[in-house]
Amino acid sequence: MTEQNARLSLLEEEVALTARIDDVLEEALRERLPLEAYVGRLLDILADAAGLGGVLLRTIDENLESASFAWPSGDTSFEPHLRSMTEATERREPFVHRGADGVVFAEHLDVAGELFGLIAAATRGPVTDAELERARVLVHAFAETVDNQLAFISVFRQKSLVARELGNALVDPVLDRGIDAALVVLRRSVQFDDLLLVVRDEHAAHGARLTYRIIQGGVLTHEADVTGEVTIDDFIKKHAAAMVQGDSRALLAKLGITRFREESLIQGVRDKRVLGKLVVTSRRGELSTFDRDVLERFCDILRQRLIDHTREWNHLALSFPRSVVERLLGTEGYDTALLSPREADVAILYADISGFSRISEQVLREPAKIAKLVDTWSQRAVEVVFSLDGVFDKMVGDCIIALFGPPFFEHSAADACERAILAAERIRDLTRALGDGRDLPELAGLTPPIGVASGIHHGKVFVGRVGPDENYTAFGSVMNNAARLQGLATRDQILCMDSVVSLVGGGPRFGEERAAAVKNIAEPIRYRELVGR
């Protein structure tokens, strides 16, 4: 056979092998088969076409894990050469080992410039140089044919790795820090020129906080935030105008870009709420499918992070002031480190509207008006507690229970008690102010006027997140006695247990010591009334 005929024959063998491999790959694509379901057939076809005694494929499977596939199944003849083959192919060099029983050779798999494994083959006994070259050509043709399939797995792998990086970045307890870290991943992974991201960080107790970031040429050029109940579009028009003389579209025009991709971060199905907007631009034209998919994953992950962050924030905001919530969320493992139940010394305040039943039944009467009184009074009372770094434990009927000291326990016992006393005084003042009738006209001129009765105690309790709702609360006899003390107080009285009086130094602002026998307590409780500053 002439050399030309030999080349033609080998070319025909390559075409025939490629056609058989393509048939299997098309079926796998049509049936959506995993790699392991059809790779054995591929190796069998290669071994048959090239007259090989064994074939080994090492690559990355759909689980993003290194996988080895051998023909015949279970063949271990390549194991003595694995290390040498791997070292050679990682250098992108061919591997050839001639032995008495035949030849073992291998080449690297290169998918879109990324090393993606190796294909190795063993001949059936000794072979001539021409026979070895024929086998190597067919193995190379096989590798080139399956490249597209492996490239699909490679792209899937890259997207998954990027998505994992984005998720790891956004899991940061500090939301802004997580977003910044995620944008670093995006800049490294997606081929965009400019990016505008606006995020709505919504907190039920404090309105919405909108933040924006603008990346131009891979560099963060603008970053700011504003708090208040404004829409995303209004925010863009108001604040981006000051920077780039226009809204997001004007920004793109200013940058000389006419093509862009916009994604909205939407929460809810029926009542859709926009949590943010992402605009990505490219002067080169449309973004690639890979880039678009990564951006969609980023938006999905960020949207869920915003939802989770808001849920976590709102749950904490039921008990703690904003500054404390921000500090908690910025503390690694805060739930275990700071909120898990423990014994600790705490100052406790019980404040209850005096004559609430009389006011409800004889003055307000209507359920809506009664609810308005409770809502107005309790909201303002909790604001007072939060202003003094206190914790809102719970509301029982028309009684507010507050704790001073948790969750950081950085205040001294005396300071915690002083804060509880100051909170009681301010709650007394705001309760008296309700008597002017501006919020509820029925309370104006009421005799006796609306007031509040308070009791303050300090001591060791079991405090932390407990129960199915993980509410932050406290238990113990100190809590029970604080409730009993509050029950002894009359309108506008602030009664302090002796433990509180001794911690704050006593003095003329407290009246004479009193004692009261209470149910289920052997010894009477001893207390004093706060009579002035």
Secondary structure, 3 states (H helix, E strand, C coil): CCHHHHHHHHHHHHHHHHHHHHHHHHHHHHHCCCHHHHHHHHHHHHHHHHCEEEEEEEEECCCCCEEEEEECCCCCCCHHHHHHHHHHHHCCCCEEEEECCEEEEEEEEEECCEEEEEEEEEECECCCHHHHHHHHHHHHHHHHHHHHHHHHHHHHHHHHHHHHHHHHHHCCCCHHHHHHHHHHHHHHHCCCCEEEEEEEEEECCCEEEEEEEEEECCEEEEEEEEECCCCHHHHHHHHHHHHHCCCHHHHHHHCCCCCEEEEEEEECCCCCEEEEEEEEECCCCCCCHHHHHHHHHHHHHHHHHHHHHHHHHHHHHCCCCHHHHHHHHCCCCHHHHHCCCEEEEEEEEEEEEECHHHHHHHHHCCHHHHHHHHHHHHHHHHHHHHHCCCEEEEEECCEEEEEECCCCCCCCHHHHHHHHHHHHHHHHHHHHHHHHCCCCHHHCCCCCCCEEEEEEEEEEEEEEEECCCCEEEEECHHHHHHHHHHHHCCCCCEEEEHHHHHHHCCCCCECCCEEECCCCCCCCEEEEEECCC
